[in-house]
Amino acid sequence: MGGWTRDGMRIATCLFEAAAWHYAVRPVCRCGHSATFNPHGLWWHFHKRSWDDRLKPAREHFWCRSCSLPQRKRVRPVCLDLVRQSAGDIELAFPPECEWKRAISRFRS
């Protein structure tokens, strides 16, 4: 489970915690390019594929299109930042409500 900072903010360690605490996920490339993803759809995308949703391993599933086109290989981001959600976030398919409620119930117990 996630931790806490000195000022009382929660630190998510996986995509599910980011979704539960409403943090958007922003992969940042070394070139400075970034995109922001809605965490609920992103978690569901990983969950359906049985991918590890911890932040460090999850980073390997992202790549920068701008850098990858000229190099003809996938360039992975240097980090995944957690930021406030906004209307401009990239949205993947959301989990069915029953699946989300089941996951939240397990998370709280």
NORGIZI-V481651 format. One record per helix or strand of 3 or more residues. SS is the DSSP state (a for helix, b for strand). FROM is the first residue (numbers start at 1). TO is the last residue. If there is no record, write none. Layout:
ss:SS from:FROM to:TO
ss:SS from:FROM to:TO
This chain:
ss:a from:15 to:20
ss:b from:23 to:28
ss:b from:34 to:37
ss:a from:39 to:48
ss:a from:55 to:61
ss:a from:65 to:71
ss:b from:79 to:84
ss:a from:97 to:108
